[in-house]
Amino acid sequence: MPTNAEIIDRALDRITAGYVFPGRTADIDAAIRRRLDAGEYDGLEARPLCERVTAHLQEVCPDKHLRLLWTEEPQDLDPSSADDGRAAFLALLKAENQGIRRFERLDGNVGFIDIRRIAYADEGGRAIGAAMELVAGSSALILDLRDCRGGAPEGAAMWCSYFFPDDQVHLNDIYDRSTDSTRQFWTTSHLPAPRYLDRPVYVLTSGVTFSGGEDVAYTLQAHGRATVYGETTRGGAHPTARHPVAEHVLVTVPTARTISPVTGTNWEGVGVVPDVPVPAGRALDAAHEAALGALGA
């Protein structure tokens, strides 16, 4: 088992090498090393070490994706086997029905999909299509992202694609530091279920909604395709790599940043601000009432 100093050294090396804003890494490194030298991490077990270092990282750089994470699952420390956490996330998605918790047909022929994770488009496309097939005949749709804690940009683009008529809508861009390149995300031309057009769409958010869930909410809102009900989201807009630095400790390093072609910015640090602010526990009722009103039901 590495010492706390070794864990922190490895984490800082990963942050310095990969953080999307390289100009901030010297300040991050110096701030954490000052605390390390002062003995603030001495004697801590892995879980409290992660919590304390994360708090200190976010004091100097308020990026909610920049963290040390404790994990129950033992990690392979061989650098040659690293996949930035994809394999572990794929396993989680498989166990959780590609992030789709449930479907329901509400009164007034309003469809409802509860989404907890945003799956990869390749692995999760069939499940996403199955959910959209179930709501294809509804008169309005509610996407519940209140407990959606993140996922894949490709999957967010697939979800959003269902609400536009073709492949001509530029959804967002992601700038990647490692390649110094920008990838554009456009609506998908071919989808495994009917597109959901010319009907109202409502998105539910909360203070838990994060990352990939925020991507879907922000993109649909920015393009005027959905009305957001609920609470301001957590504010994490930077795609992130995960690197094991001890058997049960990961450092998460934001390596890229999202840019909306509509707003010219993203939701980092500010969250997705709802169109209709309402406590998360009331958001479904409020959106359903709005849908019924729009439908004249």
WOUR-V7270 format. One record per run of one state. SS is the DSSP state (@ for helix, = for strand, . for the rest). FROM is the first residue (numbers start at 1). TO is the last residue. Records with the same first field share a line. If there is no record, write none. Layout:
SS: FROM-TO  FROM-TO
//
This chain:
.: 1-3  19-21  38-45  61-66  71-78  82-85  96-96  107-109  116-117  119-120  135-139  145-150  152-152  162-169  177-180  187-200  206-211  223-226  231-239  247-248  255-255  260-275  278-279  296-297
@: 4-18  22-37  46-60  79-81  86-95  97-99  121-134  153-161  212-222  280-295
=: 67-70  100-106  110-115  118-118  140-144  151-151  170-176  181-186  201-205  227-230  240-246  249-254  256-259  276-277
//
